[in-house]
Amino acid sequence: MFLKEQWQFWFLAILVGMFQGGIQALSRSYFTKIIPAEKTGEYFGLMDICGKGASFLGTIVISLVSQLTGQVNIGVGAISLFFILGMIVFKMSTAEAGSM
């Protein structure tokens, strides 16, 4: 939302490119720890479907918000809501797992 110059976009793109793979690997590793070992196929299948749905949903949100506001920056910034929601759900799951 706050990027005004092209170099800012490229700087952000480089940072995402450097760290996204590692974060995805860590998320898969964490996922294997929280799912039942005998149902890994089912859970990873569900994770794959959710990933494809998320890419579709993200595109829809960006395009709708961009069209409604007339600013692409706000449309892309709307994706941050998904990150915030994900962080809340993650914190709730770790807090619940810690109470066991």
C-alpha positions as a Markdown table, in Angstrom:
| # | Residue | x | y | z |
|---|---|---|---|---|
| 1 | Met | 0.0 | 0.0 | 0.0 |
| 2 | Phe | 2.8 | 2.4 | 0.8 |
| 3 | Leu | 5.1 | 1.7 | -2.3 |
| 4 | Lys | 5.3 | 4.8 | -4.4 |
| 5 | Glu | 8.5 | 4.2 | -6.5 |
| 6 | Gln | 9.4 | 1.3 | -8.7 |
| 7 | Trp | 12.6 | 0.6 | -6.8 |
| 8 | Gln | 10.6 | 0.0 | -3.6 |
| 9 | Phe | 8.6 | -2.7 | -5.4 |
| 10 | Trp | 11.7 | -4.4 | -6.7 |
| 11 | Phe | 13.3 | -4.3 | -3.2 |
| 12 | Leu | 10.2 | -5.9 | -1.7 |
| 13 | Ala | 10.1 | -8.5 | -4.5 |
| 14 | Ile | 13.8 | -9.4 | -3.8 |
| 15 | Leu | 13.1 | -9.8 | -0.1 |
| 16 | Val | 10.0 | -12.0 | -0.8 |
| 17 | Gly | 12.0 | -14.1 | -3.2 |
| 18 | Met | 14.8 | -14.6 | -0.7 |
| 19 | Phe | 12.6 | -15.8 | 2.2 |
| 20 | Gln | 9.4 | -17.2 | 0.8 |
| 21 | Gly | 10.8 | -20.7 | 0.0 |
| 22 | Gly | 12.2 | -21.1 | 3.5 |
| 23 | Ile | 9.0 | -20.0 | 5.1 |
| 24 | Gln | 7.0 | -22.4 | 3.0 |
| 25 | Ala | 9.3 | -25.2 | 4.0 |
| 26 | Leu | 9.0 | -24.4 | 7.7 |
| 27 | Ser | 5.2 | -24.2 | 7.4 |
| 28 | Arg | 5.1 | -27.7 | 5.8 |
| 29 | Ser | 7.4 | -29.0 | 8.5 |
| 30 | Tyr | 5.2 | -27.5 | 11.2 |
| 31 | Phe | 2.1 | -28.9 | 9.5 |
| 32 | Thr | 3.6 | -32.5 | 9.6 |
| 33 | Lys | 4.0 | -32.1 | 13.4 |
| 34 | Ile | 0.4 | -31.1 | 14.1 |
| 35 | Ile | -1.4 | -33.7 | 11.8 |
| 36 | Pro | -1.9 | -37.4 | 12.6 |
| 37 | Ala | 0.8 | -39.5 | 11.0 |
| 38 | Glu | -1.7 | -42.0 | 9.5 |
| 39 | Lys | -3.6 | -39.3 | 7.7 |
| 40 | Thr | -0.9 | -37.3 | 6.1 |
| 41 | Gly | -2.2 | -37.9 | 2.5 |
| 42 | Glu | -5.6 | -36.5 | 3.4 |
| 43 | Tyr | -4.3 | -33.5 | 5.2 |
| 44 | Phe | -1.7 | -32.6 | 2.6 |
| 45 | Gly | -4.4 | -33.0 | -0.1 |
| 46 | Leu | -6.6 | -30.6 | 1.9 |
| 47 | Met | -3.6 | -28.2 | 2.2 |
| 48 | Asp | -3.0 | -28.3 | -1.5 |
| 49 | Ile | -6.7 | -27.5 | -2.3 |
| 50 | Cys | -6.7 | -24.7 | 0.2 |
| 51 | Gly | -3.5 | -23.3 | -1.4 |
| 52 | Lys | -5.2 | -23.3 | -4.8 |
| 53 | Gly | -8.3 | -21.7 | -3.3 |
| 54 | Ala | -6.2 | -19.0 | -1.6 |
| 55 | Ser | -4.5 | -18.1 | -4.9 |
| 56 | Phe | -7.9 | -17.7 | -6.5 |
| 57 | Leu | -9.3 | -15.8 | -3.5 |
| 58 | Gly | -6.3 | -13.4 | -3.3 |
| 59 | Thr | -6.7 | -12.5 | -7.0 |
| 60 | Ile | -10.4 | -11.8 | -6.5 |
| 61 | Val | -9.8 | -9.6 | -3.5 |
| 62 | Ile | -7.1 | -7.6 | -5.2 |
| 63 | Ser | -9.2 | -7.0 | -8.3 |
| 64 | Leu | -12.4 | -6.2 | -6.4 |
| 65 | Val | -10.7 | -3.7 | -4.0 |
| 66 | Ser | -8.7 | -2.2 | -6.8 |
| 67 | Gln | -11.8 | -1.7 | -8.9 |
| 68 | Leu | -13.8 | -0.3 | -6.0 |
| 69 | Thr | -11.1 | 2.1 | -4.8 |
| 70 | Gly | -9.5 | 2.9 | -8.1 |
| 71 | Gln | -6.0 | 2.3 | -6.6 |
| 72 | Val | -4.0 | -0.9 | -7.1 |
| 73 | Asn | -1.9 | -0.2 | -4.0 |
| 74 | Ile | -5.0 | -0.5 | -1.7 |
| 75 | Gly | -6.0 | -3.7 | -3.5 |
| 76 | Val | -2.7 | -5.3 | -2.9 |
| 77 | Gly | -2.7 | -4.0 | 0.7 |
| 78 | Ala | -6.0 | -5.8 | 1.3 |
| 79 | Ile | -4.1 | -9.0 | 1.2 |
| 80 | Ser | -2.5 | -8.1 | 4.5 |
| 81 | Leu | -5.9 | -8.8 | 6.1 |
| 82 | Phe | -5.3 | -12.5 | 5.2 |
| 83 | Phe | -1.9 | -12.4 | 6.8 |
| 84 | Ile | -3.4 | -10.9 | 10.0 |
| 85 | Leu | -6.2 | -13.5 | 10.0 |
| 86 | Gly | -3.6 | -16.3 | 9.5 |
| 87 | Met | -1.5 | -15.0 | 12.4 |
| 88 | Ile | -4.5 | -14.9 | 14.7 |
| 89 | Val | -5.5 | -18.5 | 13.8 |
| 90 | Phe | -1.9 | -19.6 | 14.2 |
| 91 | Lys | -1.6 | -18.0 | 17.6 |
| 92 | Met | -4.9 | -19.6 | 18.7 |
| 93 | Ser | -3.6 | -23.0 | 17.5 |
| 94 | Thr | -0.3 | -22.7 | 19.3 |
| 95 | Ala | -2.0 | -21.4 | 22.5 |
| 96 | Glu | -4.4 | -24.4 | 22.4 |
| 97 | Ala | -1.5 | -26.8 | 21.8 |
| 98 | Gly | 0.4 | -25.4 | 24.7 |
| 99 | Ser | -2.5 | -25.9 | 27.1 |
| 100 | Met | -2.4 | -29.7 | 26.4 |
